[in-house]
Amino acid sequence: SHVVLNLETDQVEEFIVIGVTDEKGKEPKTLYEGEVIFVDQTVDLAYVCPAVEDGVFTHFFERSRVPAYETTPFGKEVFVMGFPAAGEGTITISPGHIVGFIDGPKVENWIGVPDLDSERLQLYKTDALAGPGSSGGMLVDKDLNLIGVPFAGSLFPGAFLFSLSEDVYVGFEKRVQTSLHAQGLVPPDCVYDWESQY
């Protein structure tokens, strides 16, 4: 989940509503409650676990390993999935391509967020259409592998969409797991177990 305003952890609600829909022409319906279990201000992401009615956390999809940021080529075909506010917040899937890369961007100059760690950030620059509300969605390849998280946009030049790379997201996931272990907590089922997988 993309925090956008980079709020302090104690300013983020412990539980949030996750809207889901299977109707492409209607805004999401509220089906799930999500628990915010970790906020990382350095990359402006929060980890939210969805819960079903009996309180058991669940995954929406399986993770797949994909080519790392350094090996992703110019021109790679991608799709942005999200719920931009324009057009009544319905699901939007926009095709595009990776047209550039940015290592260590000075994002605080773009969006006025002072606590981001530029050294940790690697951004894909894409030409896919997006808008306010696209942030925190998914940047996927043609095989629906998650390769990034829409992060920020630019109206000039060319209305580029910038997405956090898979490498940044994987590092964030590992910090979630490390933080919970350091607190003596057992990560819930929704936290991807990198230690056992790789």
Salt bridges, closest charged atoms under 4 A:
GLU23 OE1 - LYS26 NZ 3.68
GLU23 OE2 - LYS29 NZ 2.79
ASP40 OD2 - ARG175 NE 2.70
ASP44 OD2 - HIS2 ND1 3.83
ASP117 OD2 - ARG120 NE 3.85
ASP127 OD2 - HIS97 ND1 3.88
ASP143 OD2 - LYS142 NZ 3.82
GLU166 OE2 - ARG63 NH2 2.73
GLU173 OE1 - ARG63 NH1 2.57
